[in-house]
Amino acid sequence: MDLRALRYFVETVRHNSFTLAADSLCVTQSTVSKMIRQLEDEVGQPLLLRHGRQLQLTDAGRIVFERGQQALGLMRELTRELGDLTTLARGELTIGLPPMANLLFSPVVKAFRERHPGISLSLKESGGQVIEQQVASGELEIGVTLLPADPALGLAARSFGRFPIHAVGARQAAWAASPAVELAALQAEPLVLLPDDFSLTRQLRGAFRAIGVEPRIVAQSSQWDFLVTMAVAGLGTTFMPAPLLARLRLGSELAARPLADTGIDWNVALIHMPGRYLSHAARAWLQVCEDVLGPPPVG
């Protein structure tokens, strides 16, 4: 049904006059009459009866008038809501965020909520590999992972921080006497790691594989504080990025040393699918990340 014809019909009924309806719509009276005739032809029965200067609605006319007002009202709401989206007065956004990366993005979340209180922001915690898959499939618009991401997924990435990785374990660990730790020195060491769907674990497994070492993993947990607790208890060595290490209270029972191996770091990046539409809310999130964390590094 032609919405313009519907609008002309509703205005004519409201004013009870073709002339007044034409004036309010800024068109000629003949245009209004023509559009209403087209609407009647589409409906298949008359909508208005003329009695002198008075107009009378038929049964079909009453239904079209009532539903027409509702339809035009919905169109006005749709236009208003679309305008709200473009001005970021409303909207929804879900960000895939690995648990260990939340400390880096906490100030971003705070700034985003302050700037865009009308946008409903949800944080979905998963490992980096899971988030990569969800972004690639379209389940998430945007997410956070560690680089390098899975090259087979074809994701676009914007790095916002690159930090060294430290081995963390009990003071009596054999590697604790060294200023930096070689991965090869950990081949017999029990390890407590994040689950396999976390990007840091993927990176560490790849690094061990590159030097021909099979890591001795004795436990895995998605909770970094539990990993540290197991390390304190002497269960094994774990690995922490520098920003997280800075928040730990390293007492006499814990040792932390940077990894000596080059190419192993905590390179945090935002990811999305290139060529896919990004909502106004997602683009606003990227802008807040740049404002709070600084622009992506060059090169």
Secondary structure, DSSP 4 states (H G I P E B T S, - for coil): --HHHHHHHHHHHHHT-HHHHHHHHTS-HHHHHHHHHHHHHHHTS--EEEETTEEEE-HHHHHHHHHHHHHHHHHHHHHHHHHHHHTTSSEEEEEEE-GGGHHHHHHHHHHHHHH-TTEEEEEEE--HHHHHHHHHHTS-SEEEEESSP-GGG--EEEEEEEEEEEEEEETT-GGGGSSSB-GGGGTTSEEEE--TTSHHHHHHHHHHHHTT---EEEEE-S-HHHHHHHHHTTS-BEEEEHHHHTTS---TTEEEEEB--TT-EEEEEEEE-TTS---HHHHHHHHHHHHHH-SPPP-
